């Protein structure tokens, strides 16, 4: 259910952008999703289904999702080196430690909306 709520927030953002685009219809909504997000644990089609449910009856209805996975910044607690990671069990690039602090960031960002007029 978390996915439907989250996709509801995405639909709100897309619909707001569409209001400013004078009635354009979205064909693709490109999302940047944190590589450490639980949203990527399951079949990506589940996100599309959640988006379809959340967008039903809105201007965003019928758009396809394009998911772009983005790395997360981490700081090694041992040596202080910052790096980009894609897995929770990643090791520091400099010293090999697994004692990393993940820098908080958004789980999902609406990156781009492709529209047809």
C-alpha contacts under 8 A as a table, 3 or more apart, distances in Angstrom:
res1	aa1	res2	aa2	distance
1	X	4	X	5.30
1	X	5	X	6.57
2	X	5	X	5.21
2	X	6	X	6.10
3	X	6	X	5.05
3	X	7	X	5.96
3	X	39	X	7.34
3	X	47	X	6.61
3	X	50	X	6.01
4	X	7	X	5.05
4	X	8	X	6.02
4	X	50	X	4.71
4	X	51	X	6.69
4	X	53	X	7.13
4	X	54	X	6.16
5	X	8	X	4.94
5	X	9	X	6.60
5	X	54	X	7.69
6	X	9	X	5.19
6	X	10	X	6.49
7	X	10	X	4.78
7	X	11	X	6.07
7	X	47	X	7.69
7	X	50	X	6.25
7	X	51	X	5.13
7	X	54	X	6.10
8	X	11	X	5.04
8	X	12	X	6.28
8	X	51	X	7.18
8	X	54	X	5.02
8	X	55	X	7.15
9	X	12	X	5.09
9	X	13	X	6.41
10	X	13	X	5.17
10	X	14	X	6.18
10	X	110	X	6.76
11	X	14	X	5.00
11	X	15	X	5.93
11	X	51	X	7.46
11	X	54	X	6.79
11	X	55	X	5.93
11	X	60	X	6.52
12	X	15	X	5.19
12	X	16	X	6.13
13	X	16	X	5.16
13	X	17	X	6.34
13	X	110	X	7.61
14	X	17	X	5.12
14	X	18	X	6.15
14	X	29	X	7.93
14	X	60	X	6.73
14	X	110	X	7.82
14	X	113	X	7.37
15	X	18	X	4.90
15	X	19	X	6.21
15	X	58	X	7.47
15	X	59	X	6.19
15	X	60	X	6.30
16	X	19	X	5.26
16	X	20	X	6.80
17	X	20	X	5.30
17	X	21	X	6.50
18	X	21	X	4.81
18	X	22	X	6.72
18	X	23	X	6.30
18	X	24	X	6.17
18	X	25	X	7.41
18	X	26	X	7.83
18	X	59	X	7.48
19	X	22	X	5.76
19	X	23	X	6.39
20	X	23	X	7.98
21	X	24	X	5.73
23	X	117	X	7.44
24	X	115	X	5.91
24	X	116	X	5.85
24	X	117	X	4.76
25	X	59	X	6.70
25	X	60	X	7.06
25	X	115	X	5.24
25	X	116	X	5.24
25	X	117	X	6.08
26	X	29	X	7.07
26	X	59	X	7.69
26	X	60	X	6.01
26	X	62	X	7.81
26	X	63	X	5.60
26	X	113	X	6.41
26	X	114	X	5.64
26	X	115	X	4.11
26	X	116	X	6.17
27	X	62	X	7.13
27	X	63	X	4.53
27	X	64	X	6.14
27	X	113	X	7.63
27	X	114	X	5.68
27	X	115	X	5.45
27	X	116	X	6.59
28	X	63	X	5.16
28	X	64	X	4.74
28	X	65	X	5.74
28	X	66	X	6.75
28	X	113	X	5.81
28	X	114	X	5.05
28	X	115	X	7.10
29	X	63	X	6.53
29	X	64	X	6.15
29	X	65	X	4.95
29	X	66	X	6.10
29	X	110	X	7.28
29	X	111	X	7.81
29	X	112	X	6.05
29	X	113	X	4.59
29	X	114	X	6.43
30	X	65	X	5.85
30	X	66	X	4.56
30	X	67	X	5.96
30	X	68	X	7.14
30	X	110	X	6.25
30	X	111	X	5.52
30	X	112	X	5.00
30	X	113	X	6.11
31	X	65	X	7.15
31	X	66	X	6.17
31	X	67	X	5.08
31	X	68	X	5.97
31	X	108	X	6.55
31	X	109	X	5.63
31	X	110	X	4.73
31	X	111	X	5.29
31	X	112	X	7.07
32	X	67	X	6.14
32	X	68	X	4.77
32	X	69	X	5.81
32	X	70	X	6.26
32	X	108	X	5.68
32	X	109	X	5.16
32	X	110	X	6.46
32	X	111	X	6.05
33	X	37	X	6.89
33	X	67	X	6.76
33	X	68	X	6.10
33	X	69	X	5.02
33	X	70	X	5.96
33	X	107	X	5.72
33	X	108	X	4.62
33	X	109	X	6.62
34	X	37	X	5.21
34	X	69	X	5.93
34	X	70	X	5.17
34	X	71	X	6.20
34	X	72	X	6.44
34	X	106	X	7.22
34	X	107	X	5.14
34	X	108	X	6.51
35	X	40	X	7.36
35	X	69	X	5.40
35	X	70	X	5.39
35	X	71	X	5.25
35	X	72	X	6.53
35	X	85	X	7.85
35	X	86	X	5.07
35	X	87	X	6.93
36	X	40	X	7.75
36	X	71	X	7.77
36	X	72	X	7.17
36	X	86	X	6.40
36	X	87	X	6.18
36	X	88	X	6.57
37	X	40	X	5.91
37	X	41	X	7.57
37	X	107	X	6.17
38	X	41	X	5.15
38	X	42	X	7.84
39	X	42	X	6.64
39	X	44	X	7.95
39	X	47	X	7.58
40	X	43	X	7.28
40	X	44	X	6.69
42	X	46	X	7.29
43	X	46	X	5.76
43	X	47	X	7.88
44	X	47	X	5.50
44	X	48	X	6.95
45	X	48	X	4.99
45	X	49	X	6.20
46	X	49	X	4.98
46	X	50	X	6.15
47	X	50	X	5.00
47	X	51	X	6.06
47	X	65	X	7.99
48	X	51	X	4.97
48	X	52	X	6.04
48	X	64	X	7.06
48	X	65	X	6.07
49	X	52	X	4.95
49	X	53	X	6.25
50	X	53	X	5.15
50	X	54	X	6.15
51	X	54	X	5.05
51	X	55	X	5.86
51	X	65	X	7.91
52	X	55	X	5.24
52	X	56	X	6.00
52	X	61	X	6.59
52	X	62	X	7.06
53	X	56	X	5.46
55	X	58	X	5.35
55	X	59	X	7.52
55	X	60	X	5.59
55	X	61	X	4.84
55	X	62	X	7.87
56	X	60	X	7.78
56	X	61	X	5.31
57	X	61	X	6.32
58	X	61	X	5.46
60	X	63	X	5.94
70	X	86	X	7.60
71	X	84	X	5.55
71	X	85	X	5.26
71	X	86	X	4.98
72	X	84	X	5.37
72	X	85	X	5.30
72	X	86	X	6.41
72	X	102	X	7.04
72	X	103	X	7.11
72	X	105	X	7.78
73	X	82	X	6.81
73	X	83	X	5.68
73	X	84	X	4.58
73	X	85	X	6.30
73	X	102	X	6.08
73	X	103	X	5.49
74	X	82	X	5.62
74	X	83	X	5.41
74	X	84	X	6.09
74	X	85	X	6.66
74	X	100	X	6.00
74	X	101	X	5.43
74	X	102	X	4.33
74	X	103	X	5.62
75	X	80	X	5.77
75	X	81	X	5.65
75	X	82	X	4.44
75	X	83	X	6.49
75	X	100	X	5.53
75	X	101	X	5.15
75	X	102	X	6.44
75	X	103	X	7.35
76	X	79	X	5.67
76	X	80	X	4.75
76	X	81	X	5.40
76	X	82	X	6.50
76	X	92	X	6.04
76	X	97	X	7.16
76	X	98	X	7.77
76	X	99	X	6.11
76	X	100	X	4.52
76	X	101	X	6.28
77	X	80	X	5.63
77	X	99	X	5.75
77	X	100	X	5.65
77	X	101	X	6.57
78	X	95	X	7.97
78	X	97	X	6.92
78	X	99	X	6.91
79	X	94	X	7.80
79	X	95	X	7.00
81	X	92	X	7.43
81	X	93	X	7.95
81	X	94	X	6.86
83	X	92	X	7.33
83	X	93	X	7.11
85	X	88	X	7.80
85	X	90	X	6.40
86	X	90	X	7.33
87	X	90	X	5.32
89	X	98	X	6.73
90	X	98	X	6.29
91	X	96	X	5.09
91	X	97	X	5.34
91	X	98	X	4.53
91	X	99	X	7.62
91	X	100	X	7.53
92	X	95	X	5.64
92	X	96	X	4.63
92	X	97	X	5.21
92	X	98	X	6.28
92	X	99	X	7.90
92	X	100	X	7.20
93	X	96	X	5.97
97	X	100	X	7.43
106	X	109	X	6.72
110	X	113	X	7.76
